[in-house]
């Protein structure tokens, strides 16, 4: 990485890896952490954080004795896309209560940290608002996206 990012270098690395995976450039197995460190000119900690983001999104998985590989089967959408789609899938309307962090962690098999990160993103995008004593509520409906 040429320079540090206010967004977090690990997020830039994870996005770069995600694009390679989605573009079919990664194959089934990812390079070793050492190779990824050299390729992105970052520390092992940064690579591990980037891989954990992708793991939370269901893009990659750690296989003991093998390393990191592209997750096959299942839902290939990012955690952010899946959590945004909850509004449509659960037929939520503006003003309805959005599911709790605990329910989202259970539903998507994601860590609380990953769920909180996406919830903050959704609040920043104006989809959700936190109401004291009520949890999060839907503020706006997501715009439909076209998926290939």
Beta strands, then each sheet from edge to edge (+ up, - down):
strand 1: 60-63
strand 2: 67-70
strand 3: 128-131
strand 4: 135-138
sheet 1: 1+ 2-
sheet 2: 3+ 4-
end
